[in-house]
């Protein structure tokens, strides 16, 4: 029995028993998970920036449209208000 145990220990030393591989894989999984979370966070930030830009552009377009409509209304009133 002692001989079998000694052989098993020697085999594990030369081939690796896989005990440390388990922790290496866990670390790789943890890193991948953190990378995935970071990518999600960055995508969320980019989406928020795009949303703010779109809202700003829509607000500006709405103000421009209102300004043009007021001017068109004044022009119309000036043109036909003389009658």
C-alpha positions in Angstrom: 0.0 0.0 0.0 2.9 2.3 0.8 4.4 1.6 -2.6 1.1 2.4 -4.4 0.8 5.7 -2.5 4.4 6.6 -3.3 3.9 5.8 -7.0 0.7 7.9 -7.0 2.6 10.9 -5.4 5.4 10.6 -8.0 2.9 10.4 -10.9 1.0 13.5 -9.6 4.3 15.4 -9.3 5.3 14.7 -12.8 1.9 14.9 -14.6 0.1 17.3 -12.3 -2.9 16.2 -10.4 -5.3 18.9 -11.7 -5.8 20.5 -8.3 -4.2 23.8 -9.4 -5.8 23.7 -12.8 -9.2 24.1 -11.0 -8.1 27.4 -9.5 -6.6 28.6 -12.7 -9.9 27.9 -14.5 -11.8 29.7 -11.8 -9.5 32.8 -12.2 -10.0 32.7 -16.0 -13.8 32.5 -15.5 -13.7 35.4 -13.0 -11.6 37.5 -15.4 -14.0 36.7 -18.3 -17.0 37.6 -16.1 -15.3 41.0 -15.1 -14.5 41.7 -18.8 -18.1 41.0 -19.7 -19.4 43.2 -17.0 -17.0 46.0 -18.0 -18.1 45.7 -21.6 -21.7 45.9 -20.5 -21.0 49.0 -18.4 -19.2 50.7 -21.4 -22.0 49.8 -23.7 -24.5 51.3 -21.3 -22.5 54.5 -21.1 -22.3 54.8 -24.8 -26.0 54.3 -25.1 -26.7 57.0 -22.5 -24.4 59.4 -24.4 -26.2 58.6 -27.7 -29.6 59.1 -26.0 -28.5 62.5 -24.6 -27.2 63.6 -28.0 -30.4 62.5 -29.7 -32.5 64.3 -27.1 -30.4 67.5 -27.6 -30.8 67.3 -31.4 -34.6 66.7 -31.1 -34.9 69.6 -28.7 -33.0 71.9 -31.1 -35.0 70.7 -34.1 -38.2 71.4 -32.2 -37.1 74.9 -31.3 -36.0 75.6 -34.9 -39.4 74.4 -36.2 -41.3 76.6 -33.7 -39.2 79.6 -34.6 -39.8 79.0 -38.3 -43.5 78.5 -37.8 -43.7 81.8 -35.8 -41.9 83.5 -38.6 -44.1 82.0 -41.2 -47.2 83.0 -39.2 -45.9 86.6 -39.0 -45.2 86.7 -42.7 -48.7 85.3 -43.5 -50.3 87.8 -41.2 -48.3 90.7 -42.7 -49.2 89.5 -46.2 -52.9 88.9 -45.8 -53.6 91.1 -42.8 -53.6 94.2 -45.0 -56.8 93.3 -46.7 
